[in-house]
Amino acid sequence: MRILIDTNIFIYREADQVLTENQQTLSRILHEIGALQIVHPLSVSELKKNPNPEKQKIMLSKIRAYPLLESPPDPIGDAGFCAQITPKPGTNDEIDNALLYCVYRDAVDYLITEDRKIISKASRLGIDDRVFLISDALEFFQQFIITETPVAPPGLEEDLIYNLDLADPIFDTLKEDYEEFEDWFRKISRQGRKCWVHYNPDGSIGALLIYKIEDDPLDTIPPFPKKKREKISTFIVRHIGQKIGELFIKLAVDIAIKNKTEEIYLTHFTKPEDRLVDLITEYGFIMSAKNQRGEEIFIKKIYADPARVAGLPPLEVSREFYPSFFDGPGVSKYFIPIWPENHERLFTDFKGSRQTKLPEHSGMFIIEGNTIKKAYLSHTRNKQVSPGDLVFFYRSRDLKMVTSMGVIETVHRDLDAADEMMKIVGKRTVYSCDEIEKMQKPVTIIMFRHHLHVKNPVSFKRLKELGILTFAPQSITKINEENYNKLIEACGIDRRFTVH
């Protein structure tokens, strides 16, 4: 990201005076996001006009610490540009227009100035979304700073990349596939980038997710325009069978939402029987282009695309646009009560009063907590729940509140054989094989996709006040459309996640 700094910003920043809080914060943010701040050669010429030789010498010595924009485009020969903002003789218009032309011709990404005349001209040129006063720049660039960290799932921790051992075997394949990998790794280490990592008991790396929030066009065939996106730079899982891949998908989506990013993408050289491709396409990553070196670009949209969603069945909406979901009147909605101990194992990333389990202290995973696809086992007599229906989990006994929602994938009723049940649920249930064997039969298995934890967990008291419930749900309980709309409003569910 290249940011052109106007002379007035430079003077404010480098003069012998205390910076305002906005200036300090903006300077910190630009440094943190790795933005390259550059100056126009005409800005240097302008400083040379200072009549005070001593001040001129000081300011020139400071401005030389900034890179100069090489061979900046000249607006003089662009009749269309000049017609919109004709320079007035005897003014600074020549310099102002030259700065604006750099943005106009995409020689830089943004311009920061305190000159409101420049802001007015930018509006006439249609580039005012890229030319900022300090206060506006602060608001804009703040979005590239991760201000809200996802809940750390058991077994994973957020760490700085420079704490990782580049000699770890997990990087061997990347070193073979990308000759520039080690240089890139050292570069992002110096930038203070963070990652999510699972360490094995011996200190080696078992799984790694490196990400970045970007605001650049994608250098692809076909090209994709400039847009705020989350890039998954590195996605490696060594522990097969632990569902860490699904956990990373959940994390990536959570990071995207918290950073107000509507797309996630990754680049990948696809191999035969590629497990990563199988995983990411299951959750809506679509191969959309290739980059210049031939890597495939997989892009996932967080919110449903109206052009694509028309006519899609509810389960396909859930798959392609997870965590968005279809909630039209064609699907039913239900409360599902769940005991606290099962809730803590199934939803390990819920922000509540969860107690860490003993295996987690040694870095082990609760596998069913990693999954997006989960299993709920019950003795319900309900014969109406169907694929595509929405389920809201009500944590009973202690919290007594609605905490999470999902979409039913499949329903398996009247099951008696434990081995058949285990084939269905795999590692997606809180129950062990022995516990399933001892269960009273028959059993109903509801396989569902966990889409999100509600922003505002809703207590039973509040559900009563809203007229949604009279008694705490003891079994699967249907929610009518009127009460459903009250419920999602109370839960604070962003309507951009819903498709009607």
C-alpha positions as CSV (number, residue, x, y, z in Angstrom):
1,M,0.0,0.0,0.0
2,R,1.6,3.3,-1.2
3,I,0.5,6.5,0.5
4,L,1.5,9.9,-0.8
5,I,2.1,12.4,2.0
6,D,1.4,16.1,1.3
7,T,3.9,18.7,2.4
8,N,1.5,20.1,5.1
9,I,1.3,16.6,6.7
10,F,5.0,16.3,6.7
11,I,5.5,19.7,8.3
12,Y,2.9,18.8,11.0
13,R,4.7,15.5,11.7
14,E,8.3,16.6,11.5
15,A,8.2,20.1,13.0
16,D,9.5,20.6,16.5
17,Q,6.1,20.5,18.2
18,V,4.0,17.9,20.0
19,L,1.9,15.8,17.6
20,T,-1.8,15.7,18.1
21,E,-3.4,12.5,19.3
22,N,-4.8,11.9,15.8
23,Q,-1.4,12.3,14.2
24,Q,0.2,10.0,16.6
25,T,-2.5,7.3,16.1
26,L,-2.4,7.6,12.3
27,S,1.4,7.3,12.3
28,R,1.2,4.2,14.5
29,I,-1.5,2.6,12.3
30,L,0.3,3.3,9.0
31,H,3.5,1.7,10.5
32,E,1.5,-1.3,11.8
33,I,-0.1,-2.1,8.5
34,G,3.1,-1.7,6.7
35,A,2.0,1.2,4.5
36,L,4.8,2.8,2.4
37,Q,4.7,6.6,2.9
38,I,6.2,8.5,0.0
39,V,6.6,12.1,-1.1
40,H,6.4,13.8,-4.4
41,P,9.5,15.5,-5.9
42,L,7.6,18.7,-6.1
43,S,7.1,18.6,-2.3
44,V,10.9,18.8,-2.0
45,S,11.0,21.7,-4.3
46,E,8.3,23.4,-2.3
47,L,10.4,23.1,0.9
48,K,13.4,24.6,-0.8
49,K,11.4,27.8,-1.2
50,N,11.4,28.4,2.6
51,P,13.0,31.8,3.1
52,N,14.6,30.7,6.4
53,P,17.8,28.9,5.5
54,E,18.0,27.1,8.8
55,K,14.5,25.8,8.8
56,Q,14.9,24.9,5.1
57,K,18.0,22.8,5.9
58,I,16.2,21.0,8.8
59,M,13.1,20.2,6.8
60,L,15.0,19.0,3.8
61,S,17.1,16.7,6.0
62,K,14.0,15.2,7.4
63,I,12.0,14.8,4.1
64,R,15.0,12.9,2.6
65,A,14.1,10.1,5.1
66,Y,11.0,9.4,3.0
67,P,11.2,7.6,-0.4
68,L,10.6,9.8,-3.4
69,L,7.9,8.9,-5.9
70,E,9.9,7.9,-9.0
71,S,9.0,9.4,-12.4
72,P,5.6,10.7,-11.2
73,P,3.0,11.1,-13.9
74,D,2.6,14.6,-15.3
75,P,-0.9,16.0,-15.6
76,I,0.1,18.7,-18.1
77,G,-0.6,16.5,-21.1
78,D,-3.9,15.1,-19.8
79,A,-6.5,17.5,-21.3
80,G,-9.4,15.7,-19.6
81,F,-7.9,15.9,-16.2
82,C,-6.8,19.6,-16.6
83,A,-10.3,20.6,-17.8
84,Q,-11.8,19.5,-14.5
85,I,-9.3,21.4,-12.3
86,T,-7.6,24.2,-14.3
87,P,-4.6,25.5,-12.3
88,K,-4.7,29.2,-11.4
89,P,-1.5,31.2,-12.1
90,G,0.4,32.3,-9.0
91,T,-1.0,29.6,-6.8
92,N,0.1,26.2,-5.5
93,D,-2.3,24.6,-7.9
94,E,0.5,23.1,-9.9
95,I,1.7,21.0,-6.9
96,D,-1.8,20.2,-5.7
97,N,-2.8,19.0,-9.1
98,A,0.4,16.9,-9.4
99,L,-0.4,15.2,-6.2
100,L,-4.0,14.5,-7.2
101,Y,-2.9,13.2,-10.6
102,C,-0.7,10.5,-8.9
103,V,-3.9,9.2,-7.3
104,Y,-5.9,9.7,-10.5
105,R,-3.4,7.6,-12.5
106,D,-3.0,5.0,-9.8
107,A,0.6,5.8,-9.2
108,V,-0.3,5.6,-5.5
109,D,-3.1,4.2,-3.5
110,Y,-4.0,7.2,-1.3
111,L,-3.1,10.8,-0.6
112,I,-3.2,12.3,2.9
113,T,-3.4,16.1,3.1
114,E,-4.7,18.9,5.3
115,D,-5.6,21.1,2.4
116,R,-9.4,21.2,2.0
117,K,-9.0,22.7,-1.5
118,I,-7.3,19.5,-2.5
119,I,-10.2,17.5,-1.0
120,S,-12.7,19.6,-3.0
121,K,-10.8,18.9,-6.2
122,A,-10.7,15.2,-5.4
123,S,-14.4,15.2,-5.2
124,R,-14.8,16.7,-8.7
125,L,-12.4,14.1,-10.0
126,G,-14.3,11.2,-8.4
127,I,-11.3,10.1,-6.3
128,D,-12.4,11.6,-2.9
129,D,-12.6,8.0,-1.5
130,R,-8.8,7.9,-1.8
131,V,-7.9,11.4,-0.7
132,F,-8.1,12.1,3.1
133,L,-7.7,14.6,5.8
134,I,-5.9,13.3,8.8
135,S,-9.1,12.7,10.7
136,D,-10.7,10.8,7.7
137,A,-7.5,8.8,7.1
138,L,-7.5,7.7,10.8
139,E,-11.0,6.4,10.4
140,F,-10.3,4.7,7.1
141,F,-7.0,3.0,8.0
142,Q,-8.2,1.9,11.4
143,Q,-10.2,-0.8,9.6
144,F,-7.0,-2.6,8.7
145,I,-6.1,-3.1,12.3
146,I,-7.5,-6.1,14.0
147,T,-9.2,-4.7,17.0
148,E,-11.2,-7.8,18.1
149,T,-9.5,-11.1,18.5
150,P,-11.5,-14.3,18.0
151,V,-11.9,-16.6,21.0
152,A,-8.9,-18.8,21.3
153,P,-10.1,-22.4,20.7
154,P,-8.7,-25.1,23.0
155,G,-5.4,-26.4,21.6
156,L,-4.7,-23.3,19.5
157,E,-2.9,-20.1,20.4
158,E,-2.3,-16.8,18.7
159,D,1.4,-16.1,18.4
160,L,3.8,-13.8,16.6
161,I,5.4,-15.2,13.5
162,Y,8.9,-14.4,14.7
163,N,8.4,-16.9,17.5
164,L,8.0,-19.7,15.0
165,D,11.0,-21.9,14.1
166,L,11.7,-21.6,10.3
167,A,13.6,-24.9,10.5
168,D,10.4,-26.7,11.7
169,P,9.5,-29.6,9.4
170,I,6.1,-28.2,8.8
171,F,7.7,-25.7,6.4
172,D,9.6,-28.2,4.3
173,T,7.0,-28.5,1.6
174,L,6.5,-24.7,1.3
175,K,10.3,-24.3,0.9
176,E,10.2,-26.8,-1.9
177,D,7.2,-25.2,-3.7
178,Y,8.1,-21.6,-3.2
179,E,11.8,-20.6,-3.6
180,E,11.0,-17.2,-2.1
181,F,9.3,-18.7,1.0
182,E,12.2,-18.1,3.5
183,D,12.6,-14.5,2.4
184,W,8.8,-13.9,2.7
185,F,8.7,-15.6,6.1
186,R,11.5,-13.3,7.4
187,K,9.8,-10.2,5.9
188,I,6.4,-10.9,7.6
189,S,8.3,-11.7,10.8
190,R,9.9,-8.2,10.8
191,Q,6.4,-6.7,10.2
192,G,5.2,-8.1,13.5
193,R,2.5,-10.3,11.8
194,K,0.5,-12.8,13.9
195,C,-0.8,-16.3,13.3
196,W,-2.8,-19.1,14.9
197,V,-0.7,-22.1,15.7
198,H,-1.0,-25.5,17.4
199,Y,2.2,-26.7,19.1
200,N,2.9,-30.4,19.7
201,P,3.9,-31.5,23.1
202,D,7.6,-31.5,21.9
203,G,7.3,-27.9,20.8
204,S,7.1,-28.6,17.0
205,I,4.3,-27.1,15.0
206,G,1.3,-29.3,14.3
207,A,-0.9,-26.8,12.5
208,L,-0.5,-23.2,11.3
209,L,-2.8,-20.5,9.9
210,I,-1.2,-17.2,8.7
211,Y,-3.5,-14.5,7.5
212,K,-3.5,-10.9,6.3
213,I,-6.2,-8.2,5.8
214,E,-5.6,-6.6,2.4
215,D,-7.0,-3.8,0.3
216,D,-5.5,-4.5,-3.1
217,P,-6.6,-5.7,-6.5
218,L,-5.8,-9.4,-7.2
219,D,-3.1,-10.0,-9.8
220,T,-5.1,-12.7,-11.4
221,I,-6.5,-14.0,-14.7
222,P,-9.2,-12.7,-14.9
223,P,-8.3,-9.7,-12.7
224,F,-10.3,-8.9,-9.6
225,P,-10.7,-5.3,-8.5
226,K,-9.4,-3.6,-5.5
227,K,-11.4,-4.7,-2.4
228,K,-10.9,-5.3,1.3
229,R,-10.2,-9.0,1.7
230,E,-8.7,-11.5,4.1
231,K,-5.9,-13.5,2.6
232,I,-5.1,-16.9,4.0
233,S,-1.4,-16.9,3.4
234,T,-0.6,-20.2,5.0
235,F,-2.9,-23.1,5.9
236,I,-1.1,-26.2,7.0
237,V,-2.5,-29.1,9.1
238,R,-0.3,-32.1,10.0
239,H,-2.8,-33.7,12.4
240,I,-5.2,-35.6,10.2
241,G,-8.5,-36.6,11.9
242,Q,-8.5,-33.8,14.5
243,K,-10.8,-31.6,12.4
244,I,-8.3,-28.7,12.7
245,G,-9.0,-27.7,9.1
246,E,-12.7,-27.0,10.0
247,L,-11.4,-25.1,13.0
248,F,-9.2,-22.9,10.8
249,I,-12.2,-22.2,8.4
250,K,-14.2,-21.1,11.5
251,L,-11.3,-18.9,12.6
252,A,-10.8,-17.4,9.1
253,V,-14.5,-16.5,8.9
254,D,-14.5,-15.0,12.4
255,I,-11.5,-12.9,11.6
256,A,-13.1,-11.7,8.3
257,I,-16.4,-10.7,10.1
258,K,-14.6,-8.9,12.9
259,N,-12.6,-6.9,10.3
260,K,-15.6,-6.1,8.2
261,T,-14.2,-8.1,5.3
262,E,-16.7,-9.6,2.9
263,E,-14.3,-12.0,1.1
264,I,-11.6,-14.5,2.0
265,Y,-9.2,-16.0,-0.5
266,L,-6.2,-18.2,-0.8
267,T,-3.8,-19.3,-3.5
268,H,-3.0,-23.0,-4.0
269,F,-1.3,-25.4,-6.5
270,T,-4.0,-28.1,-6.6
271,K,-2.8,-31.7,-6.5
272,P,-4.6,-35.0,-7.2
273,E,-7.0,-36.0,-4.4
274,D,-6.3,-32.6,-2.7
275,R,-7.6,-32.7,0.8
276,L,-7.4,-28.9,1.2
277,V,-9.4,-28.3,-1.9
278,D,-12.0,-30.8,-0.7
279,L,-12.3,-29.0,2.6
280,I,-12.5,-25.4,1.5
281,T,-14.9,-26.1,-1.3
282,E,-17.2,-27.7,1.2
283,Y,-17.5,-24.3,2.9
284,G,-17.9,-22.1,-0.1
285,F,-14.4,-21.4,-1.5
286,I,-14.8,-21.3,-5.2
287,M,-11.9,-21.6,-7.7
288,S,-12.3,-18.2,-9.4
289,A,-9.1,-17.5,-11.3
290,K,-5.4,-18.2,-11.5
291,N,-2.5,-15.9,-10.7
292,Q,0.5,-15.2,-12.9
293,R,2.5,-18.2,-11.7
294,G,-0.4,-20.6,-12.3
295,E,-1.8,-21.0,-8.7
296,E,-5.5,-21.3,-8.5
297,I,-7.3,-18.6,-6.6
298,F,-10.1,-19.8,-4.3
299,I,-12.5,-17.0,-3.1
300,K,-15.2,-17.3,-0.5
301,K,-17.9,-14.7,0.0
302,I,-19.2,-14.2,3.6
303,Y,-22.6,-12.8,2.6
304,A,-24.8,-14.4,0.0
305,D,-24.6,-13.0,-3.5
306,P,-28.1,-12.2,-4.7
307,A,-27.2,-13.0,-8.3
308,R,-26.2,-16.6,-7.3
309,V,-28.6,-17.3,-4.4
310,A,-31.9,-17.2,-6.4
311,G,-33.3,-20.7,-6.5
312,L,-30.6,-22.3,-4.4
313,P,-32.0,-24.9,-1.9
314,P,-31.4,-23.9,1.8
315,L,-28.6,-26.4,2.3
316,E,-26.7,-25.1,-0.7
317,V,-27.0,-21.6,0.7
318,S,-25.6,-22.9,3.9
319,R,-22.7,-24.6,2.1
320,E,-21.7,-22.0,-0.3
321,F,-22.2,-18.9,1.8
322,Y,-21.5,-20.2,5.3
323,P,-22.0,-18.6,7.8
324,S,-25.0,-17.0,6.0
325,F,-28.2,-19.1,5.9
326,F,-31.6,-19.3,4.3
327,D,-34.4,-18.4,6.7
328,G,-37.5,-18.0,4.5
329,P,-40.9,-19.4,5.5
330,G,-40.1,-22.6,3.6
331,V,-37.8,-23.7,6.5
332,S,-38.9,-24.3,10.1
333,K,-37.2,-23.0,13.1
334,Y,-36.6,-24.8,16.4
335,F,-35.2,-24.5,19.9
336,I,-33.0,-27.4,21.0
337,P,-32.2,-27.7,24.7
338,I,-28.6,-28.8,25.5
339,W,-27.0,-29.6,28.8
340,P,-24.1,-27.4,30.0
341,E,-21.5,-30.2,29.8
342,N,-22.5,-31.1,26.3
343,H,-22.6,-27.4,25.3
344,E,-19.0,-26.9,26.5
345,R,-17.7,-29.8,24.4
346,L,-19.7,-29.1,21.3
347,F,-19.2,-25.3,21.4
348,T,-15.7,-24.8,22.7
349,D,-15.4,-21.3,21.2
350,F,-18.4,-19.9,23.0
351,K,-17.7,-16.8,25.1
352,G,-19.1,-18.0,28.4
353,S,-18.1,-19.4,31.7
354,R,-16.5,-22.5,30.1
355,Q,-14.1,-24.5,32.2
356,T,-11.0,-25.8,30.5
357,K,-11.0,-29.6,30.3
358,L,-8.0,-31.6,31.5
359,P,-6.8,-32.9,28.1
360,E,-6.6,-29.2,26.9
361,H,-3.9,-28.4,29.4
362,S,-1.5,-30.7,27.5
363,G,-2.4,-29.1,24.2
364,M,-4.9,-31.8,23.1
365,F,-8.1,-31.0,21.1
366,I,-11.7,-31.6,21.9
367,I,-12.4,-32.8,18.3
368,E,-16.1,-32.2,18.3
369,G,-15.5,-28.6,19.3
370,N,-13.3,-28.1,16.3
371,T,-16.0,-29.1,13.8
372,I,-18.4,-27.0,11.8
373,K,-20.5,-30.0,11.1
374,K,-21.7,-31.4,14.4
375,A,-24.1,-34.1,15.7
376,Y,-26.9,-33.8,18.2
377,L,-28.3,-37.0,19.7
378,S,-31.7,-37.2,21.4
379,H,-34.8,-39.3,22.1
380,T,-37.1,-36.7,20.5
381,R,-40.4,-37.9,19.1
382,N,-40.4,-34.9,16.8
383,K,-41.0,-36.1,13.2
384,Q,-41.1,-32.7,11.6
385,V,-37.4,-31.5,11.8
386,S,-35.9,-31.6,8.3
387,P,-32.8,-30.7,6.4
388,G,-32.4,-27.0,5.9
389,D,-34.4,-26.1,9.1
390,L,-32.8,-23.7,11.6
391,V,-31.9,-24.7,15.1
392,F,-31.3,-22.4,18.1
393,F,-29.4,-24.1,21.0
394,Y,-30.8,-23.2,24.4
395,R,-28.2,-24.0,27.2
396,S,-30.3,-25.3,30.1
397,R,-29.7,-25.6,33.8
398,D,-27.0,-23.0,34.4
399,L,-27.0,-20.2,31.8
400,K,-30.5,-20.8,30.6
401,M,-30.1,-18.8,27.4
402,V,-30.0,-19.2,23.7
403,T,-26.3,-19.1,22.6
404,S,-25.8,-20.6,19.2
405,M,-27.6,-21.4,15.9
406,G,-27.1,-23.9,13.1
407,V,-28.7,-25.4,10.0
408,I,-29.9,-29.1,9.9
409,E,-28.1,-31.2,7.3
410,T,-29.6,-34.6,7.8
411,V,-31.9,-36.4,10.3
412,H,-31.6,-40.1,11.2
413,R,-34.5,-41.5,13.2
414,D,-35.3,-44.7,15.1
415,L,-31.7,-45.9,15.3
416,D,-31.0,-49.0,17.5
417,A,-27.5,-50.2,16.5
418,A,-24.6,-48.4,18.1
419,D,-22.2,-49.2,15.2
420,E,-24.6,-47.7,12.7
421,M,-24.9,-44.6,14.9
422,M,-21.1,-44.3,15.1
423,K,-20.8,-44.4,11.3
424,I,-23.1,-41.5,11.1
425,V,-21.7,-39.2,13.8
426,G,-18.0,-40.1,13.5
427,K,-16.0,-37.6,15.6
428,R,-18.8,-34.9,15.6
429,T,-20.5,-35.8,18.8
430,V,-19.8,-35.3,22.5
431,Y,-20.6,-39.0,23.2
432,S,-18.1,-41.8,23.1
433,C,-18.7,-45.2,21.4
434,D,-19.2,-46.7,24.9
435,E,-21.8,-44.0,25.9
436,I,-23.6,-44.5,22.6
437,E,-23.7,-48.3,23.2
438,K,-25.3,-47.8,26.6
439,M,-27.9,-45.2,25.4
440,Q,-31.6,-46.0,25.7
441,K,-32.8,-46.8,22.2
442,P,-34.1,-45.8,19.7
443,V,-32.1,-42.6,19.1
444,T,-32.6,-39.7,16.7
445,I,-29.4,-38.1,15.3
446,I,-29.5,-34.6,13.9
447,M,-26.5,-33.6,11.9
448,F,-26.2,-29.9,11.6
449,R,-23.8,-27.1,10.6
450,H,-22.9,-24.7,13.3
451,H,-23.2,-21.3,11.7
452,L,-22.6,-18.8,14.5
453,H,-22.9,-17.9,18.2
454,V,-25.4,-15.2,18.7
455,K,-24.1,-11.7,19.4
456,N,-26.4,-11.3,22.3
457,P,-27.3,-14.5,24.1
458,V,-31.0,-14.3,25.1
459,S,-32.0,-15.4,28.6
460,F,-35.2,-17.4,29.3
461,K,-36.5,-14.4,31.2
462,R,-36.1,-12.2,28.1
463,L,-37.7,-14.9,26.0
464,K,-40.7,-14.9,28.3
465,E,-40.9,-11.1,28.2
466,L,-41.0,-11.2,24.4
467,G,-43.7,-13.8,24.4
468,I,-41.5,-16.3,22.6
469,L,-41.6,-18.9,25.3
470,T,-43.8,-19.7,28.3
471,F,-41.8,-22.5,29.7
472,A,-38.1,-23.4,29.3
473,P,-37.8,-25.9,26.4
474,Q,-37.3,-29.5,27.6
475,S,-37.4,-31.0,24.1
476,I,-37.1,-29.8,20.5
477,T,-39.6,-26.9,20.3
478,K,-40.9,-25.2,17.1
479,I,-40.7,-21.4,16.7
480,N,-43.3,-19.6,14.6
481,E,-42.3,-17.0,12.1
482,E,-43.4,-14.0,14.3
483,N,-41.4,-15.3,17.3
484,Y,-38.5,-16.2,15.0
485,N,-38.2,-12.6,13.9
486,K,-38.4,-11.4,17.5
487,L,-35.7,-13.9,18.4
488,I,-33.1,-13.0,15.8
489,E,-33.7,-9.3,16.7
490,A,-33.0,-10.1,20.3
491,C,-30.0,-12.2,19.5
492,G,-28.5,-9.4,17.5
493,I,-28.0,-11.6,14.4
494,D,-26.8,-9.4,11.5
495,R,-29.5,-9.6,8.8
496,R,-26.8,-9.7,6.1
497,F,-26.3,-13.3,7.1
498,T,-29.9,-14.2,6.3
499,V,-31.3,-15.1,2.9
500,H,-35.1,-15.1,2.3
